[in-house]
Amino acid sequence: MIEKFNGIIYLIIFIVHFLAYAFYAYRTIFTTKAFLDQYGMDVTGSIMTRFFGSLFVGAVVMALYIMFVRPNGVEGTWGFFNLIFLQNLSAFIIGIYSIKISDLGVTEKTSIEGIIAPGILTILSTILIYGLSDKIYI
């Protein structure tokens, strides 16, 4: 498995990245009330919060498939990695806009997690695309 990811470093980055996705999927889908309370959101936002989490589930399932089932591992999976990068980058930019520029929904419970988490995920996905480019762009 390590050779499919061009070494242990990229495998670890892949695992860390998608563990973060799994964490947010779990929080938004299975502990929705606590997630909403943490950010001072009303329970009427539950449906959209779970919708948001479902997007993480799809990515985690695909990552598990690439990691454990797909015979060629990451070979030819450029579309998946680029989509993940664009989602992370979009979340990062929109997080900056939402927290630093727009005041809609900003309360005393607002944290910069909406900037930091997608920023880190953007960096991790960039490293993965760069480090796996010889395999994913086949």
N, C-alpha and C positions, 0 to 999 in steps of 0.2 A: 504494500500500500504506500509506503514512504516514497518509493521510486515514481509512483504515479503522480506525486505532488512535488517532484523535483527536490526532494529532501525533507527532513524533519521540520525545518523552520516554516516552510510554506504549509505543511500539514497542520502544524500547531496554529498558525494564523487562520487557516480555514476553519479549524475546530473552534477557536476562540470567537471568530466572527459569527458563526452560526449558533454557537451557544448563547451569544447575546441576542440573536434573533429568537431563539427558543425561549429565553428569559422573558422577553417582551410579549411573545405569543402567550405564554402561560399567564403572565400578569394581566393582560388585557382580556383574555377569554375566560380563565378560570377563577381569577381573583379580581373580577371587574370592579366590585364595590370598593375594595381597598385601593385599587388603582385610581378610581374616580375621587375618592376621599383624599388621597395623597395630593392631588392636584387641584382640589377645591371645585370639582365638577359635579353637576347634578346627576342623579341617577337616570334622568331622561337621555343622557348621552351614552347609555350602555350599549345600545344597538350599534351605533357608529364606532364605539370603542372596540367592540368585538369584531366588527367588520375590519377595522384597522389591524387587529391581531390576526385575523384569518389570512392576511397577505403574508405575514411572517410564517404562518404554518406552511403555506405552499412552498416558500423558499427553503424552509428547513427540511421538508419532505424531499425536495429535489436535491438538496445537499447530501442527505442520507443516501439517496439513490446513487448519486455520483460517487460517494465515498465507499459504499458497501456492495452495491449491486452491479453497477455499470462495468462491463468487462474492461473497457478502455479508460476508466477513470475520468479524468478531466479533458481528455482529448476531444476536440471539436465542440466544446461547450462555451464558446465565446459569447453566444447570445445570452446565456444565463448569467455569466459573470458581468457582462456589460449592463444588463438590466439591473442587477444588484447594485452596481456602481452608480448608475443613474438614479436609482431610488434613494440610495444613501446621500448622494450629492444634492438631490432635490430636497430631501428632508433637512439637510444641513442649511441650505440657503433659505428655505421657508422658515426654519427655526430661528435663524438670525432675523429675518423680516418680522416674524410674529412676536419675538421677545424684545428686540432692540428698536424696531421702527414703528410697528403698529401697536396700539395700546388695547386692541380688542381682546378681551379675555385675560389680560394681565392683572393679577391680584397679588396680595402679599404672599400667597403660596407658590407663586410662579418661580421656578428655578431655571437655571441655565442648562439643565439636563437636556432640554430640547435642542440645544446647540452642541453640547459636548458629545452626547451619545452618537448622533449621526455624523459628527465630525470625525470621531474615532473610527466609526464603521466605514466612512469614506476613505480614510487613510488605509485601513486594513484591506478594503476591496481593491484599492489602487495597487497596493503591494502585491496582492494575489494576481491581478491581471498582468502586472509587469513580470513577476517571477514565474508565472505559468504560461506566458505568451507563446513560447515555443510549442506548447501542447494544445492550448485552447484554440489557437488560430490555425489548426491543421485543416 
